């Protein structure tokens, strides 16, 4: 899906707008912003997923960077970074190298951090050392 092409960096940006509902797997290359609803899988080897305030994702997410302002129900495996911003809500397991949770955001799940973190299996996170596993509960 090519919505906007940035000639300077030759990257493609996609948008699933408010009111759009998708069921199934979505594979994208550079950047995808979700303002609607997605159920299934969101996959990008090097891409950035942005979930807007009106976005709702009931899916397994496997991306490089995941920025959350909306709702995510499912496991998130982000190779580089996960950001959860207010009023974002996440229910599921996270695996990433860098995690930022803004005050006012809500997270319920398990976190696996470091380069070895991986939650590709639905059962959850299997960190290398038990010290890497942290339980967090949002208010």
Phi, psi and omega in degrees: 000113178253109178261310180224135177244124179269104184298329182296319182250355179057038178255152181248135181243135178243156180221128169253103188286168177303135182094348178269131178238129181235132174241123181133188182272138175239123177245126181225166187260302190256291183214138177227131175249129181249116174248350179258217182239138177227133174232125181141235178229143173241119188228132173203124183296317182233014188267172179246129176253126177244122178254111183288173183301329179269358182280143175225123182239116173250079191201165169272131184244128176227101184219182174274311180230137178230120179246122189242120173243345183252222185243132174232125172242103182148170181282142179237122175244105181243114185300326184256312191196145169234131175237128175244114183254153174299132007261031183302149179223127179234129173236104182157177182270144179242141171227124182195167175274325182229133180231129176235123176238114181285146176303131181101343175280159182238131177226127174233113180162198181244144181243132170241122183240156179112170183293337182270356181295134181203130178234039182293340176270139182300339182294339177126205187267138176235077182292157181297314179243147180293339178292340181278352184262125182229133174265134179227142177231132179278161180277000000 
